[in-house]
């Protein structure tokens, strides 16, 4: 049976080991089985190679692609459970329509514009459509350091600085548990309950983990 990377090479997506080497990492870090019935969305369709790769690898899944280029509609293949919608990842109305129509999702991958502002915007808009235990994946994180994409090393509001900041929220800012026998306990359920009681609203408290890899960030929902 073909590996994800072999399929990526066959279909010519740059996620393969011949270019970015993302698919080798995905086979290691994605928690799904090939036969799972998943609902996957990818931001950025381009020439359709990635959609075809996901469709064959997760062969029982629904694959949804979005892209700003109307030409990408040609890769819509509903007979094979592949759906393509045209619109911008920087358009809240469009993203709301997509997640309402197709969500919730087991995995969303952002391989879109790679503009830092767009990446952060899309994540904030779409995070609530990820199922518990699901993943949000950001690709080509190197643009966090590239000025033409609004990036720069240690610059505020780049995708890297944004997600690094959320790691504090994942740790509940070190909040001490109240009304609990051991105040130093780090139980997520009790800390989440305490944050809700105090009306704290931090996206990071919904996150199980953030995994930073070369070129990829994988965010797992609690």
C-alpha positions as CSV (number, residue, x, y, z in Angstrom):
1,X,0.0,0.0,0.0
2,X,1.4,3.4,-1.0
3,X,2.6,5.7,1.8
4,X,1.4,9.2,2.0
5,X,4.8,10.4,0.7
6,X,4.7,8.1,-2.2
7,X,1.3,9.4,-3.2
8,X,2.5,12.9,-2.8
9,X,5.4,12.2,-5.2
10,X,3.1,10.5,-7.7
11,X,0.7,13.5,-7.8
12,X,3.4,16.1,-7.8
13,X,2.5,18.0,-4.7
14,X,5.3,20.0,-3.0
15,X,4.4,18.4,0.3
16,X,6.5,15.3,-0.8
17,X,10.0,14.5,0.3
18,X,11.2,15.8,-3.1
19,X,10.5,19.4,-2.0
20,X,9.2,20.3,1.5
21,X,9.2,16.8,3.1
22,X,5.9,17.4,4.9
23,X,4.2,14.1,4.2
24,X,6.9,12.1,5.9
25,X,6.3,14.2,9.0
26,X,2.5,13.8,8.6
27,X,2.8,10.0,8.6
28,X,4.6,10.3,11.9
29,X,2.4,13.0,13.6
30,X,-1.1,12.7,12.2
31,X,-3.2,10.5,14.6
32,X,-5.7,9.2,12.0
33,X,-6.0,5.8,10.3
34,X,-6.2,5.6,6.5
35,X,-9.6,4.0,6.7
36,X,-11.1,6.6,9.0
37,X,-14.1,8.6,7.7
38,X,-12.6,12.1,8.1
39,X,-13.7,15.5,7.1
40,X,-10.7,17.4,5.9
41,X,-10.4,21.0,4.6
42,X,-7.4,22.4,2.8
43,X,-6.9,26.1,2.3
44,X,-5.1,26.5,-1.1
45,X,-5.9,24.2,-4.0
46,X,-3.4,25.4,-6.7
47,X,-3.2,22.6,-9.3
48,X,-5.1,20.0,-7.2
49,X,-2.2,17.7,-6.5
50,X,-2.7,17.9,-2.7
51,X,-6.4,17.3,-2.8
52,X,-5.8,14.1,-4.9
53,X,-3.1,13.0,-2.4
54,X,-5.4,13.4,0.6
55,X,-8.3,11.8,-1.3
56,X,-6.4,8.6,-2.1
57,X,-4.6,8.3,1.2
58,X,-7.7,8.9,3.4
59,X,-9.9,7.0,0.9
60,X,-13.1,7.1,2.9
61,X,-13.0,10.8,3.7
62,X,-14.5,14.0,2.5
63,X,-12.0,16.5,1.2
64,X,-12.9,20.2,0.9
65,X,-10.6,22.7,-0.8
66,X,-10.9,26.4,-0.9
67,X,-9.0,28.8,-3.1
68,X,-9.3,32.4,-4.4
69,X,-8.6,31.4,-8.0
70,X,-11.8,30.5,-9.9
71,X,-9.8,28.1,-12.1
72,X,-9.5,25.7,-9.1
73,X,-13.1,24.8,-9.4
74,X,-12.1,22.3,-12.1
75,X,-10.7,20.1,-9.3
76,X,-14.2,19.8,-7.7
77,X,-15.0,16.0,-8.0
78,X,-18.1,15.4,-6.0
79,X,-18.5,11.8,-7.3
80,X,-15.3,11.1,-5.4
81,X,-16.1,13.2,-2.3
82,X,-13.9,16.2,-3.3
83,X,-15.4,19.6,-3.0
84,X,-13.9,22.9,-4.1
85,X,-15.2,26.3,-3.1
86,X,-13.9,29.6,-4.4
87,X,-13.2,32.5,-2.0
88,X,-10.6,34.1,0.2
89,X,-9.2,32.8,3.4
90,X,-9.3,36.5,4.5
91,X,-13.0,36.8,4.1
92,X,-15.0,36.0,7.3
93,X,-18.3,35.7,5.5
94,X,-16.9,33.1,3.0
95,X,-15.2,31.1,5.8
96,X,-18.4,31.1,7.8
97,X,-20.3,29.8,4.8
98,X,-17.8,27.0,4.2
99,X,-17.6,25.8,7.8
100,X,-21.4,26.0,8.1
101,X,-21.9,24.0,4.9
102,X,-19.1,21.4,5.4
103,X,-18.0,21.4,9.0
104,X,-17.1,20.4,11.6
105,X,-13.7,19.2,10.5
106,X,-11.2,16.6,11.7
107,X,-8.4,18.5,10.1
108,X,-7.8,21.8,8.4
109,X,-4.6,22.5,6.6
110,X,-3.6,26.1,5.7
111,X,-1.5,26.0,2.5
112,X,-3.0,29.2,1.2
113,X,-1.5,32.7,0.8
114,X,1.1,32.2,3.5
115,X,0.6,35.9,4.4
116,X,1.0,36.2,8.1
117,X,-2.1,38.3,8.7
118,X,-4.2,35.8,6.6
119,X,-2.9,32.8,8.4
120,X,-3.8,34.2,11.8
121,X,-7.2,35.5,10.6
122,X,-8.1,32.1,9.1
123,X,-7.1,30.2,12.2
124,X,-9.2,32.5,14.5
125,X,-12.2,32.2,12.1
126,X,-12.0,28.4,11.6
127,X,-10.8,27.0,14.9
128,X,-14.3,26.6,16.3
129,X,-15.1,24.2,13.4
130,X,-12.4,21.7,14.5
131,X,-13.7,18.6,16.3
132,X,-12.4,17.7,19.7
133,X,-9.2,15.7,19.1
134,X,-8.9,17.3,15.6
135,X,-6.0,19.2,14.1
136,X,-5.3,22.6,12.6
137,X,-2.1,22.5,10.5
138,X,-0.2,25.6,9.2
139,X,2.2,24.9,6.4
140,X,5.2,26.9,5.0
141,X,5.8,28.7,8.3
142,X,9.1,30.0,6.9
143,X,7.1,33.0,5.6
144,X,6.8,34.1,9.2
145,X,10.4,35.4,8.7
146,X,9.9,36.8,5.1
147,X,9.2,40.5,4.8
148,X,7.2,40.2,1.5
149,X,4.7,38.1,3.5
150,X,4.5,40.5,6.4
151,X,7.0,38.5,8.4
152,X,10.3,39.2,10.1
153,X,12.2,37.4,12.9
154,X,10.6,38.2,16.3
155,X,8.2,40.6,14.7
156,X,4.9,41.0,16.6
157,X,1.8,39.5,14.9
158,X,3.7,37.1,12.7
159,X,2.3,33.6,12.7
160,X,5.3,32.2,14.7
161,X,5.0,34.9,17.4
162,X,1.2,34.4,17.5
163,X,1.4,30.7,18.0
164,X,4.3,30.9,20.4
165,X,2.2,33.3,22.5
166,X,-0.7,30.8,22.6
167,X,1.6,28.3,24.3
168,X,1.2,30.4,27.4
169,X,-2.6,29.9,27.1
170,X,-2.1,26.1,26.7
171,X,-0.4,26.2,30.1
172,X,-3.3,28.3,31.5
173,X,-0.7,31.0,32.4
174,X,0.4,28.8,35.3
175,X,-3.0,29.5,37.0
176,X,-3.3,28.1,40.5
177,X,-6.2,25.7,41.0
178,X,-8.7,27.0,43.5
179,X,-10.9,24.9,45.8
180,X,-8.9,21.8,45.0
181,X,-6.9,19.7,47.4
182,X,-3.6,20.2,45.6
183,X,-3.3,23.7,44.3
184,X,-0.3,22.8,42.1
185,X,-2.3,20.2,40.2
186,X,-2.4,20.7,36.4
187,X,-5.6,18.9,35.5
188,X,-6.9,20.4,32.3
189,X,-10.5,19.7,33.1
190,X,-10.4,21.6,36.4
191,X,-8.4,24.4,35.0
192,X,-10.8,24.8,32.0
193,X,-13.7,24.8,34.4
194,X,-12.0,27.5,36.5
195,X,-11.3,29.6,33.5
196,X,-15.0,29.4,32.4
197,X,-16.2,30.3,35.9
198,X,-14.0,33.4,35.7
199,X,-15.2,34.1,32.2
200,X,-11.7,34.0,30.8
201,X,-11.8,33.5,27.0
202,X,-8.5,32.2,25.7
203,X,-8.3,30.1,22.5
204,X,-5.2,28.3,23.8
205,X,-7.1,26.7,26.7
206,X,-8.9,24.7,24.0
207,X,-5.6,23.3,22.7
208,X,-4.1,20.0,23.7
209,X,-0.7,20.7,22.1
210,X,1.2,22.8,19.6
211,X,3.9,21.0,17.7
212,X,6.4,23.2,15.9
213,X,8.3,21.4,13.1
214,X,10.4,22.7,10.3
215,X,7.9,24.5,8.0
216,X,4.8,23.2,9.9
217,X,2.8,23.9,13.0
218,X,0.3,21.2,14.1
219,X,-2.3,22.4,16.7
220,X,-4.3,19.7,18.4
221,X,-7.7,20.5,19.9
222,X,-8.6,19.2,23.4
